[in-house]
Each structure stands twice: as C-alpha cells, then as structure tokens.
Amino acid sequence: MNNLHILGNRNSLLNEFLAEVRSAEVQTDSMRFRRNLERIGEIFAYEISKVMRYDEQDVTTPLGIAKIPRLVEKIVLATILRAGLPFHQGFLNYFDHAENAFISSFRKNYKDGLFEIQIDYLSSPELDNKTLILCDTMLATGQSLALAYDELMTKGEPSHTHIISIIASKQGLDFVMSKLNSNNCTFWIGAVDEELTAQSYIVPGLGDAGDLAYGIKE
C-alpha cells in the first residue's frame, strides 16, 4: 500500500471545500469555515476506510439474510487541539464507534524569534493493537505532530497509524515522514504547499485555522 496519499491531486469535491477554507472572502463566516473542516474530515474518513480490514457478516433483514462486509478494526481518533475539533468531528461522523484521544500543544516563543513546541495535555485510551488516526489540521514544521505521536506512544503500540493533515508544507511533510515513516504509518494530505516562512506559516496556506474557526486568541 502506498504510504502517501495527496487527495487534492485527484478531481473530487474535496477541492471545492479546500478552495473555500483557503478563500479570504469565505473565511469571514466562521461557522462555514468550521463546517468545511468537518466535511473535509468526512471525505478523509471515507477514503481511509477503503484500506481498512473488513469481515463479511450476516445481517438480518425483514425478508432474509444479507452478507455485508463490516469494519473490524478498533479505531482511535486522535486530534491536536484546537482547530482540530471540527476536523475531528468529521471523522467521528463516519467512524462513530471509535474511541477518542485529544492532545494540547503550544508554541513557546523566545525573544530571539525562535520557538519550541511543547505538549501540554493528553487524554487517550490504551492503543495496543488498535488503528490510530492522528489528525493535525495544518502541518507546518511538523514538530507538533511528531511530538503528539511520541506522546501517544506512551499509551501503547497501534497496529497501524494514519497521519492526516488538510494542508501541509513540503518541509513539514518531509520532516514527519522522515521521523515516522518506519513506524507503520500512512500519510493522508489534502494539499502540499511549497513555502514555509521564517515564522513557520504555510504559504499560500489559509492562515491560522484555530483563529478562523473559534476567534482570535490572546
């Protein structure tokens, strides 16, 4: 199985939603922005479901028995707060029996303009032999996602991990793939942008997804 899928390279409705979350005009409607993140999550969930394991089961109808392939993997949906919340909901709409994990990370800034990412909080079930879906709305440097993954690994060893981001910088994607590629991971990206500024903002990107979804933070 190919371990990198860039869904925006295919013609689908995903690109309509990507266009809207990028659009400065549409972004003025925060409710629509959140809904678009959710719809993008639903599309990712559907695409990921195609590569999972199924078992044919009997389903009793009013008129007989239907044999239907049913998902057998035990799934944990993990999300990096706060922009990840509507994105997470899109996955949960489809993987509605999944367990859930949440990670809070923050950027600690220094006077010289440098910064480091630190993990502040983790809430997660045990992960041994489960399928982990780790979502980060924007993949800029990749540091927060890599740290979140390491923190989650304290909860057990998943049978497989799917790493998902709506928009990634090429630099950030290369970083996380180099860090996690040997760890039985598959990467799912909406679009890859070439530029990452000195302040670690993706260009053209879409801006600060958390602020657009929930308001400007202090």
C-alpha positions in Angstrom: 0.0 0.0 0.0 1.3 3.4 -0.9 2.1 5.3 2.3 1.4 8.8 1.0 -1.9 9.9 -0.4 -2.4 13.5 -1.6 -6.2 13.7 -2.1 -6.2 17.2 -3.6 -4.3 15.8 -6.6 -7.5 14.0 -7.6 -10.6 15.6 -9.0 -13.3 15.4 -6.3 -15.5 17.6 -4.1 -12.6 17.8 -1.6 -11.1 20.6 -3.8 -14.3 22.6 -3.5 -14.0 22.6 0.3 -10.3 23.2 0.1 -10.9 26.3 -2.0 -13.4 27.6 0.5 -11.2 27.1 3.6 -8.4 28.9 1.7 -10.6 31.8 0.5 -10.2 35.0 2.5 -13.7 36.0 1.5 -15.4 32.8 2.6 -13.3 32.7 5.8 -15.2 35.7 7.2 -18.0 33.2 8.0 -16.5 31.1 10.9 -19.5 28.8 11.0 -19.0 27.9 7.4 -15.2 27.5 8.0 -15.9 25.0 10.8 -18.4 23.1 8.7 -16.0 22.9 5.8 -13.3 21.4 8.1 -15.9 18.9 9.2 -16.8 18.0 5.6 -13.1 17.6 4.7 -12.8 15.2 7.7 -15.7 13.2 6.4 -14.1 12.8 3.0 -10.8 11.7 4.6 -12.6 9.2 6.7 -14.3 7.7 3.7 -11.1 7.4 1.8 -9.2 5.9 4.7 -12.0 3.4 5.2 -11.2 1.9 1.8 -7.9 0.5 3.0 -9.1 -1.0 6.3 -9.9 -4.6 7.2 -13.4 -6.0 6.9 -15.2 -9.2 7.7 -18.3 -10.5 5.9 -21.2 -10.7 8.4 -24.8 -11.8 8.2 -27.3 -9.0 8.7 -31.0 -10.0 9.2 -33.5 -8.0 7.1 -37.3 -8.3 7.3 -37.1 -10.7 4.3 -33.9 -12.7 4.8 -30.2 -12.6 5.5 -27.7 -10.2 3.7 -24.0 -10.8 3.8 -22.2 -7.5 4.2 -18.5 -6.7 4.8 -18.3 -4.9 8.2 -15.3 -3.0 9.5 -13.4 -5.0 12.1 -10.6 -2.6 13.1 -10.7 -0.9 16.5 -10.2 2.8 15.8 -8.9 5.6 18.0 -9.3 9.1 16.6 -6.6 11.5 17.9 -6.7 15.2 17.4 -4.4 18.1 18.1 -6.4 21.0 19.6 -8.0 23.5 18.9 -8.5 23.8 15.2 -8.7 20.0 15.0 -12.1 19.9 16.8 -14.4 20.3 13.7 -12.0 18.3 11.6 -12.2 15.5 14.3 -16.0 15.7 14.2 -16.0 14.9 10.5 -14.1 11.7 11.2 -16.4 10.8 14.2 -19.4 11.3 11.9 -18.2 8.2 10.0 -16.2 6.2 12.5 -19.0 6.7 15.1 -17.8 3.7 17.2 -14.3 5.0 17.5 -12.5 5.8 20.8 -11.1 9.3 21.0 -7.8 11.0 22.1 -7.0 14.7 22.4 -3.6 16.4 22.6 -3.0 20.0 23.5 0.3 21.6 22.3 1.6 25.1 22.3 4.3 27.2 20.8 6.8 28.6 23.4 8.3 31.7 21.9 11.7 33.2 22.8 12.9 36.8 22.5 15.2 36.0 19.6 12.3 34.9 17.5 12.9 31.2 17.9 10.3 28.9 19.4 9.7 25.3 20.5 6.6 23.2 20.6 5.6 21.6 23.9 2.9 19.2 24.7 0.6 20.5 27.5 -2.1 17.8 27.8 -3.0 14.3 26.6 -6.2 12.3 27.1 -6.1 8.9 25.4 -7.3 5.3 25.7 -4.9 2.4 25.5 -3.6 2.0 21.9 -2.2 -1.5 21.7 -3.3 -3.4 18.6 -5.7 -0.6 17.5 -5.8 1.6 14.5 -4.7 5.2 15.3 -5.9 8.1 13.2 -3.9 11.2 14.2 -5.2 14.5 12.8 -3.5 17.8 12.6 -5.4 20.4 10.5 -2.2 22.3 9.4 1.2 20.6 9.1 3.7 23.5 9.1 7.1 22.4 10.6 5.7 19.0 11.6 7.1 19.4 15.1 3.8 19.4 17.0 2.6 16.3 15.1 5.8 14.4 15.8 5.7 15.3 19.5 2.0 14.4 19.7 2.8 11.0 18.1 5.6 10.3 20.6 3.3 11.3 23.5 0.5 8.9 22.2 3.0 6.1 22.0 3.2 6.1 25.8 -0.4 4.7 25.6 0.6 1.6 23.7 1.6 0.4 20.2 -1.0 0.7 17.5 -1.3 -1.9 14.8 -1.2 0.9 12.2 -1.3 4.7 12.3 -2.9 7.1 9.7 -1.5 10.6 9.8 -3.8 13.2 8.3 -3.5 16.9 7.6 -5.6 19.2 5.4 -2.7 21.4 4.2 1.0 20.6 4.7 4.2 22.4 3.8 6.6 20.4 1.8 9.2 20.9 4.6 6.8 19.7 7.3 5.6 16.7 5.4 9.2 15.7 4.7 10.0 16.1 8.4 7.2 13.9 9.7 7.7 11.3 7.0 11.4 11.0 7.9 10.5 10.8 11.6 7.6 8.3 11.4 7.9 6.5 8.1 9.4 3.4 9.6 6.7 3.2 12.3 3.9 1.5 10.2 2.3 4.9 9.2 0.3 6.0 6.2 0.1 9.7 5.4 -3.0 11.4 4.0 -2.8 15.1 2.9 -5.3 17.4 1.3 -2.7 19.7 -0.4 1.0 20.3 -0.2 2.3 24.0 -0.3 5.9 24.7 -1.2 6.7 27.7 1.0 7.2 27.9 4.8 8.0 31.4 6.1 10.7 32.1 8.8 7.8 32.4 11.3 6.6 28.9 10.2 3.5 29.9 8.4 2.5 27.9 5.3 2.2 29.9 2.0 -0.3 30.2 0.4 -1.9 28.1 3.2 -5.0 29.5 4.7 -3.9 31.5 7.8 -4.5 30.5 11.4 -7.1 27.7 11.3 -7.8 27.9 15.1 -8.5 31.7 14.9 -10.7 31.2 11.8 -12.7 28.5 13.5 -13.0 29.9 17.0 -11.9 33.5 17.1 -8.5 35.3 17.7 -6.7 34.1 20.8 -4.6 36.4 23.0 
